[in-house]
């Protein structure tokens, strides 16, 4: 059962912040993030030294509708490069002292590498224009895989996790989920993804409209929406957010696709939001909309849309900086300075 964050730990963390010789709340959202982490973990003594990005890789049947610039083969190519340590996220994670785990939850082809964690539910989803992306049981299996990864990472000593994904076509599935869950027409929530032309964007919007008409998803049934319109990567990240809440591990939302998964998790279990950290706001149209629905504010506004957990991992050095002040900066009681008070 998911429990509320530890309020007493949050009070102690806030008091520690207020004892630092600086204007109150002057590190803004970073102070808030540290306080929230204390509630998630149950301690004001925060350690995020061992951190990990988890990239869930899966293919999407809707790609056959011409909604992407590249074909599904790119998913397996990039997943293999991640496993080899040579993709974008590996480069960033190395700079920020994070590990990268790669999980195959639904790649169309069988790829093997010692660094790829097997978790394939099936060889890609079905085409959402023709029917459901997956069965409810398949969606539940993928969600369970994400929850299991959190427990595995916690047992390995990781203190904070970043959600990542790789799957050609997943901005289409995420936009379809956003359209239904936010109650907005596809035109309002759908962007160009990895770089669609005007004609490509029209095909993408039309595909989402058709998928919603064919599948008739009910926004009050988030798992139903996920199984009808989503992807295995989104389902597994949904599981990560639920697992983070269940096992008291902070989980970072990356961009739009990750946020769509966070929204499903929130609708399944509202308390899961209290264990999510928001890194940045995606440049995709629905990125900011979903964060508002979640009631979370991004620390970074950089118009990013790379995926793979790239924006999420960039939150880590900012948290490191905030924690350095939180733990080591001079205190009012050490200086001849009157303590600030809220006015």
VENTAPE-V423838 format. One record per residue. N is the residue number from 1. SS is DSSP state (A for helix, B for strand, O for the rest). OMEGA is omega in whole degrees, 0 to 359 (none if undefined). Layout:
N:SS:OMEGA  N:SS:OMEGA
This chain:
1:O:179  2:O:181  3:O:174  4:O:175  5:O:182  6:O:183  7:A:181  8:A:177  9:A:178  10:A:178  11:A:180  12:A:178  13:A:178  14:A:178  15:A:177  16:A:177  17:A:185  18:A:178  19:A:179  20:B:183  21:O:179  22:O:175  23:O:181  24:O:173  25:O:189  26:O:171  27:O:167  28:A:185  29:A:178  30:A:174  31:A:180  32:A:180  33:A:179  34:A:178  35:A:180  36:A:178  37:A:178  38:A:177  39:A:179  40:A:187  41:A:180  42:O:180  43:O:175  44:O:176  45:O:193  46:O:178  47:O:175  48:O:184  49:O:177  50:O:187  51:B:187  52:B:169  53:B:177  54:B:180  55:B:176  56:B:186  57:B:182  58:B:178  59:O:186  60:O:183  61:A:182  62:A:179  63:A:181  64:A:179  65:A:179  66:O:184  67:O:182  68:O:178  69:O:180  70:O:181  71:O:187  72:O:181  73:A:182  74:A:180  75:A:182  76:A:179  77:A:183  78:A:178  79:A:179  80:A:177  81:A:175  82:A:180  83:A:178  84:A:178  85:O:187  86:O:182  87:O:181  88:A:185  89:A:179  90:A:180  91:A:180  92:A:182  93:A:178  94:A:179  95:A:185  96:O:174  97:O:177  98:B:173  99:B:177  100:B:173  101:B:182  102:B:183  103:B:174  104:B:177  105:B:180  106:B:177  107:O:184  108:O:181  109:O:175  110:O:174  111:O:183  112:O:174  113:O:183  114:O:181  115:O:176  116:B:179  117:B:181  118:B:178  119:O:187  120:O:175  121:O:172  122:O:182  123:O:181  124:O:178  125:O:173  126:O:178  127:O:184  128:O:176  129:O:184  130:O:183  131:O:182  132:O:177  133:O:184  134:O:173  135:O:177  136:A:180  137:A:176  138:A:177  139:A:179  140:A:178  141:A:179  142:A:176  143:A:178  144:A:178  145:A:178  146:A:178  147:A:180  148:A:179  149:A:179  150:A:180  151:A:178  152:A:181  153:A:178  154:A:180  155:A:178  156:O:175  157:O:179  158:O:186  159:O:179  160:B:184  161:B:177  162:B:177  163:B:177  164:B:182  165:B:170  166:B:180  167:O:179  168:O:181  169:O:187  170:A:170  171:A:175  172:A:180  173:A:179  174:A:179  175:A:177  176:A:177  177:A:181  178:A:180  179:A:182  180:A:187  181:A:179  182:A:181  183:O:182  184:O:179  185:O:181  186:A:181  187:A:184  188:A:189  189:A:187  190:O:179  191:O:186  192:O:178  193:O:183  194:O:175  195:O:180  196:O:170  197:O:177  198:A:179  199:A:179  200:A:178  201:A:177  202:A:178  203:A:181  204:A:179  205:A:179  206:A:178  207:A:179  208:A:177  209:A:180  210:A:181  211:A:179  212:A:178  213:A:184  214:A:187  215:A:179  216:O:181  217:O:180  218:O:184  219:O:177  220:O:178  221:O:187  222:A:178  223:A:176  224:A:177  225:A:180  226:A:183  227:A:182  228:A:190  229:A:191  230:O:178  231:O:181  232:A:177  233:A:178  234:A:180  235:A:181  236:A:176  237:A:173  238:A:177  239:A:177  240:A:180  241:A:177  242:A:178  243:A:177  244:A:179  245:A:182  246:A:186  247:A:176  248:O:177  249:O:177  250:B:179  251:B:185  252:B:171  253:B:177  254:O:184  255:O:187  256:A:184  257:A:175  258:A:180  259:A:176  260:A:177  261:A:179  262:A:180  263:A:177  264:A:179  265:A:180  266:A:180  267:A:176  268:A:183  269:O:186  270:A:180  271:A:180  272:A:179  273:A:183  274:A:179  275:A:179  276:B:172  277:B:182  278:B:182  279:O:185  280:B:176  281:O:183  282:O:176  283:O:176  284:O:186  285:A:184  286:A:182  287:A:180  288:A:181  289:A:181  290:A:180  291:A:177  292:A:178  293:A:178  294:A:184  295:O:180  296:O:181  297:O:180  298:O:175  299:O:186  300:B:172  301:O:186  302:O:181  303:O:181  304:O:177  305:O:182  306:O:186  307:O:179  308:O:187  309:O:186  310:A:179  311:A:180  312:A:183  313:A:179  314:A:174  315:A:188  316:A:179  317:A:176  318:A:175  319:A:177  320:A:179  321:A:179  322:A:181  323:A:176  324:A:177  325:A:181  326:A:186  327:A:195  328:A:183  329:O:181  330:O:182  331:B:179  332:A:183  333:A:179  334:A:189  335:O:176  336:O:180  337:O:178  338:O:182  339:O:176  340:O:175  341:O:175  342:O:180  343:O:none
